[in-house]
Amino acid sequence: MALTPKDSRHALQIQAGIAGRIAGHTFETTLAQTINNLPCPISQHPLPNLLINGYPETSIVKKALKVLNWETCHMVEAIALGTLATAEEGKKWLEVNGMRVRACKSDILLTIYNNDLNLIKTVGLSVKQCSKNKPTNAQLYFTTARAFCELLRTNNIPVSIDAVNALRQFCGDHGFAPIDNPEDLINRVSDPRRYFWEEINQKGRLELENILTEKQREITKLLLQKAYINDPFTPELLLHLTKKNPAVEPQEFALYTIDELIELSCNYASFEKKKYSVRKGSYKDPQGIQHDAPRFGIVQMQRGGQAQHPEQLQFNLQAGYFYNI
């Protein structure tokens, strides 16, 4: 019978009991336990650099204090939410501060205590990892064309039906792909399963490009924080392990508040289109054929194309962005 966490203390006990059992969340679980063992009090100052070779746990707490605008904290509790979500013991989920957590963009939730102010606050941490010796793209958001447009609309960014349909063409939604339009297959040399960015209907494409240009800051924030409806603990911090974990620590990591990362991303680049050709898979491009890859700041935008979810829309963080920004 599944065990339902009654409160944060109970969740910590469950977390300790399932440490290392779920392969995809081992790092988050270990990191949460390390944070729980930190000696307190902890001071915000001096604040850590954005890119560090060392141990992330103290830096994470310092960054959380920056978000809260607190000088110090007297106790920290860290819960690895992903572990609790997928583990048998926690699958009925967790209630924290009176809010039930069923799906959350934060991978670790910090509950921070300040005795001087008599306050308790929570701060969410999003964790990105890399399994290669060199930095690779990190998945940021995985959805459908219609769901992404609905996310924009829900957050007061208007999107017309032309723009929605253009994005559905880009993803190759059923009824919106070249294979659904025999006339478009005549003399076609590129992938028949989807339209590329430069091929989608012009009116919708120009609207999308204008939205991604004019609302870059707002959209970047949505991608970093708003994966789930009614998420009670959207992340305020992002930790990114830059490359495959070394056998012996310390390790290189980047650490940002979400606001810092948005600012750096927008300063780095506005909306642009990068030329590329398809060189792998069943539908390689003939010599000389190129397509437009939309991107803005450190965010890359593409059709998912995976066998399980071929029509999904995927947003990635650019490989090595932490060195470039």
C-alpha positions as CSV (number, residue, x, y, z in Angstrom):
1,M,0.0,0.0,0.0
2,A,1.4,3.4,-1.0
3,L,2.5,5.7,1.8
4,T,1.2,9.2,1.7
5,P,3.5,11.9,3.1
6,K,1.7,13.7,5.9
7,D,4.0,16.7,6.0
8,S,7.5,17.8,5.0
9,R,9.1,15.9,7.9
10,H,7.4,12.7,6.8
11,A,8.4,13.4,3.2
12,L,12.0,13.7,4.3
13,Q,11.8,10.3,6.0
14,I,10.4,8.7,2.8
15,Q,13.1,10.4,0.8
16,A,15.8,8.9,3.0
17,G,14.2,5.5,2.6
18,I,14.2,5.5,-1.2
19,A,17.5,7.3,-1.8
20,G,19.3,5.9,-4.9
21,R,16.4,3.6,-5.8
22,I,15.2,5.7,-8.8
23,A,18.0,6.1,-11.2
24,G,16.8,9.3,-12.9
25,H,16.5,11.1,-9.6
26,T,19.6,9.8,-7.7
27,F,21.4,13.2,-7.9
28,E,18.5,15.2,-6.7
29,T,17.9,12.9,-3.8
30,T,21.6,12.9,-2.8
31,L,21.7,16.7,-3.2
32,A,18.6,17.2,-1.1
33,Q,20.0,15.0,1.7
34,T,23.3,16.9,1.6
35,I,21.5,20.2,1.9
36,N,19.6,18.8,4.9
37,N,22.9,18.1,6.6
38,L,24.4,21.6,6.2
39,P,25.4,23.3,9.4
40,C,23.3,26.4,10.1
41,P,22.9,29.3,10.3
42,I,23.9,30.2,6.7
43,S,24.5,33.7,5.5
44,Q,23.6,35.0,2.0
45,H,27.0,36.7,1.7
46,P,29.3,36.3,-0.1
47,L,27.1,35.3,-3.0
48,P,28.5,32.6,-5.3
49,N,29.5,33.1,-8.9
50,L,27.2,32.0,-11.7
51,L,29.7,29.3,-12.9
52,I,31.5,27.3,-10.2
53,N,33.8,24.3,-9.9
54,G,33.0,22.9,-6.5
55,Y,30.0,21.7,-4.3
56,P,26.6,23.2,-5.0
57,E,24.7,22.7,-1.8
58,T,25.8,25.9,0.1
59,S,25.6,28.0,-3.0
60,I,22.0,26.9,-3.6
61,V,21.0,28.0,-0.1
62,K,22.8,31.3,-0.6
63,K,20.9,31.9,-3.9
64,A,17.6,31.0,-2.2
65,L,18.4,33.6,0.4
66,K,19.0,36.1,-2.4
67,V,15.5,35.3,-3.9
68,L,13.9,35.8,-0.4
69,N,16.0,38.9,0.3
70,W,17.1,37.4,3.6
71,E,20.5,37.8,5.2
72,T,20.5,34.5,6.9
73,C,18.6,31.3,7.6
74,H,18.6,29.1,10.7
75,M,17.4,25.8,9.2
76,V,16.8,24.3,5.7
77,E,14.7,21.3,4.7
78,A,15.2,20.0,1.1
79,I,12.8,17.5,-0.5
80,A,13.5,15.9,-3.9
81,L,10.1,16.2,-5.5
82,G,10.9,14.0,-8.5
83,T,11.8,11.1,-6.4
84,L,8.6,11.3,-4.4
85,A,6.5,11.6,-7.5
86,T,7.8,8.4,-9.1
87,A,8.4,6.3,-6.1
88,E,5.8,3.8,-4.9
89,E,6.0,5.3,-1.4
90,G,5.2,8.8,-2.5
91,K,3.0,8.3,-5.6
92,K,-0.1,9.7,-3.7
93,W,2.0,12.8,-3.5
94,L,2.8,15.4,-0.9
95,E,1.1,18.2,0.9
96,V,3.5,21.1,1.7
97,N,2.2,24.2,3.6
98,G,-1.3,23.2,2.9
99,M,-0.8,22.7,-0.9
100,R,-1.0,19.4,-2.6
101,V,1.9,18.8,-5.1
102,R,1.0,16.5,-8.0
103,A,3.1,17.9,-10.8
104,C,5.9,20.4,-10.3
105,K,8.5,22.1,-12.4
106,S,10.8,22.2,-9.4
107,D,13.0,19.2,-8.8
108,I,13.9,20.1,-5.3
109,L,11.9,22.2,-2.8
110,L,13.7,24.1,-0.1
111,T,11.8,25.1,3.0
112,I,13.8,27.8,4.7
113,Y,13.5,29.0,8.3
114,N,14.4,32.5,9.6
115,N,14.1,32.6,13.4
116,D,14.9,36.3,13.6
117,L,12.0,37.2,11.3
118,N,9.8,34.3,12.6
119,L,9.2,33.3,8.9
120,I,9.2,30.1,6.9
121,K,9.4,30.3,3.1
122,T,9.8,27.8,0.2
123,V,12.0,28.1,-2.8
124,G,11.9,25.8,-5.8
125,L,15.0,24.5,-7.6
126,S,15.0,23.2,-11.2
127,V,17.9,20.8,-11.9
128,K,19.5,20.1,-15.3
129,Q,22.0,17.4,-15.7
130,C,24.4,16.3,-18.6
131,S,25.4,12.7,-19.3
132,K,28.2,13.6,-21.8
133,N,31.8,14.8,-21.3
134,K,30.9,17.9,-23.2
135,P,27.9,20.1,-22.6
136,T,24.8,19.2,-24.7
137,N,21.3,20.7,-25.3
138,A,19.1,20.4,-22.2
139,Q,15.4,19.9,-22.6
140,L,13.4,22.8,-21.2
141,Y,9.8,22.3,-22.2
142,F,8.0,19.5,-24.1
143,T,4.5,20.0,-25.3
144,T,2.2,20.3,-28.3
145,A,1.7,23.3,-30.6
146,R,-1.8,23.8,-29.4
147,A,-0.8,23.5,-25.7
148,F,2.0,26.0,-26.1
149,C,-0.3,28.5,-27.7
150,E,-2.8,28.0,-25.0
151,L,-0.1,28.6,-22.4
152,L,0.6,31.9,-24.1
153,R,-3.0,32.9,-24.2
154,T,-3.5,31.9,-20.5
155,N,-0.7,34.3,-19.7
156,N,-2.2,37.3,-21.7
157,I,-0.2,36.8,-24.9
158,P,-2.7,36.7,-27.7
159,V,-2.2,34.0,-30.4
160,S,-4.4,33.9,-33.6
161,I,-5.7,30.7,-35.2
162,D,-3.3,31.4,-38.1
163,A,-0.4,31.3,-35.7
164,V,-1.6,28.1,-34.0
165,N,-2.1,26.4,-37.4
166,A,1.4,27.5,-38.5
167,L,2.9,26.0,-35.4
168,R,0.9,22.8,-36.0
169,Q,2.4,22.7,-39.5
170,F,5.9,23.1,-38.0
171,C,5.2,20.1,-35.7
172,G,3.6,17.9,-38.3
173,D,0.3,17.5,-36.5
174,H,-2.2,15.1,-38.1
175,G,-3.9,17.1,-40.9
176,F,-1.3,19.7,-41.0
177,A,1.7,17.8,-42.6
178,P,2.8,17.6,-46.2
179,I,1.6,14.0,-46.4
180,D,-1.9,15.3,-45.7
181,N,-1.7,17.5,-48.8
182,P,-0.9,15.5,-52.0
183,E,-0.2,18.6,-54.0
184,D,2.6,19.6,-51.6
185,L,4.3,16.2,-52.0
186,I,4.8,16.8,-55.7
187,N,8.6,17.4,-56.2
188,R,9.1,17.6,-52.5
189,V,12.7,16.6,-51.5
190,S,12.5,17.3,-47.7
191,D,10.8,15.4,-44.9
192,P,7.1,14.8,-45.8
193,R,6.1,14.4,-42.2
194,R,6.3,18.1,-41.3
195,Y,6.7,21.6,-42.7
196,F,9.9,23.4,-41.8
197,W,9.8,26.9,-40.3
198,E,10.3,28.7,-43.6
199,E,7.5,26.6,-45.2
200,I,4.6,27.2,-42.6
201,N,1.9,29.7,-43.6
202,Q,3.4,33.1,-43.9
203,K,0.8,35.1,-42.0
204,G,1.0,32.7,-39.0
205,R,4.8,32.5,-39.2
206,L,5.3,36.3,-39.1
207,E,2.9,36.6,-36.2
208,L,4.9,33.9,-34.3
209,E,8.2,35.6,-35.0
210,N,6.8,38.9,-33.8
211,I,5.5,37.3,-30.6
212,L,8.8,35.6,-29.9
213,T,10.6,38.9,-30.5
214,E,8.3,41.3,-28.6
215,K,7.5,38.8,-25.7
216,Q,10.9,37.1,-25.4
217,R,11.3,37.9,-21.7
218,E,7.8,36.7,-20.8
219,I,8.0,33.5,-22.9
220,T,11.4,32.6,-21.5
221,K,10.0,32.9,-18.0
222,L,7.0,30.7,-18.9
223,L,9.3,28.0,-20.3
224,L,11.5,28.0,-17.2
225,Q,8.6,28.0,-14.7
226,K,5.2,27.1,-16.1
227,A,5.3,23.4,-17.2
228,Y,2.2,22.4,-15.3
229,I,-1.2,24.0,-14.6
230,N,-1.7,25.1,-11.0
231,D,1.9,24.3,-10.1
232,P,2.2,25.5,-6.4
233,F,6.0,25.6,-6.4
234,T,7.4,27.1,-9.6
235,P,11.2,27.2,-9.5
236,E,13.0,30.4,-8.5
237,L,16.5,28.8,-9.0
238,L,18.1,26.7,-11.8
239,L,21.1,24.5,-11.2
240,H,22.8,23.0,-14.3
241,L,25.5,20.4,-14.1
242,T,27.6,21.4,-17.1
243,K,28.9,18.0,-18.1
244,K,29.0,14.4,-17.0
245,N,29.6,14.0,-13.3
246,P,33.3,13.3,-12.6
247,A,34.1,10.1,-10.6
248,V,35.5,12.3,-7.9
249,E,34.0,15.6,-6.9
250,P,34.1,18.6,-7.0
251,Q,32.1,19.2,-10.3
252,E,31.4,22.2,-12.5
253,F,28.0,23.7,-12.2
254,A,26.1,26.8,-13.2
255,L,23.6,28.3,-10.8
256,Y,21.1,31.2,-11.4
257,T,18.0,32.7,-10.0
258,I,15.4,32.5,-12.7
259,D,15.4,36.3,-13.1
260,E,19.1,36.3,-13.6
261,L,18.9,33.7,-16.3
262,I,16.1,35.5,-18.1
263,E,18.1,38.7,-18.1
264,L,21.3,37.0,-19.3
265,S,19.4,35.2,-22.0
266,C,17.6,38.3,-23.4
267,N,20.9,40.2,-23.3
268,Y,22.6,37.4,-25.2
269,A,20.4,37.3,-28.3
270,S,16.9,38.3,-29.5
271,F,14.8,36.1,-31.8
272,E,16.8,34.8,-34.8
273,K,16.8,32.0,-37.3
274,K,19.8,29.8,-37.8
275,K,20.4,27.8,-41.1
276,Y,20.8,24.1,-40.9
277,S,20.4,20.9,-43.0
278,V,19.1,17.5,-42.0
279,R,22.1,15.1,-42.2
280,K,20.7,12.1,-40.3
281,G,17.7,9.9,-40.3
282,S,15.3,8.7,-43.0
283,Y,14.9,12.0,-44.7
284,K,18.3,13.6,-45.3
285,D,18.3,16.8,-47.1
286,P,19.9,16.9,-50.6
287,Q,23.0,19.0,-51.1
288,G,22.2,22.7,-50.9
289,I,18.8,22.4,-49.1
290,Q,18.7,24.4,-45.8
291,H,16.0,25.2,-43.3
292,D,15.5,27.9,-40.6
293,A,15.9,26.9,-37.0
294,P,14.0,29.5,-34.7
295,R,15.7,30.5,-31.5
296,F,15.7,33.3,-28.9
297,G,18.3,34.0,-26.3
298,I,19.6,30.7,-25.1
299,V,16.4,28.9,-26.1
300,Q,16.2,26.7,-29.2
301,M,12.9,25.6,-30.6
302,Q,12.3,22.5,-32.7
303,R,9.9,19.7,-33.6
304,G,10.4,16.8,-31.2
305,G,10.5,14.0,-33.8
306,Q,10.9,11.2,-31.3
307,A,9.3,7.9,-32.2
308,Q,7.0,8.1,-29.2
309,H,6.0,11.7,-29.6
310,P,6.9,12.8,-33.2
311,E,4.5,15.8,-33.3
312,Q,5.6,17.4,-30.0
313,L,7.1,20.9,-29.8
314,Q,10.4,20.9,-27.9
315,F,12.3,23.8,-26.4
316,N,16.0,23.3,-25.4
317,L,18.6,25.3,-23.6
318,Q,21.5,25.8,-26.0
319,A,24.5,23.5,-25.4
320,G,27.2,25.4,-23.4
321,Y,25.0,28.5,-22.9
322,F,26.6,29.0,-19.4
323,Y,29.9,29.7,-21.1
324,N,28.5,32.1,-23.7
325,I,26.3,34.3,-21.5
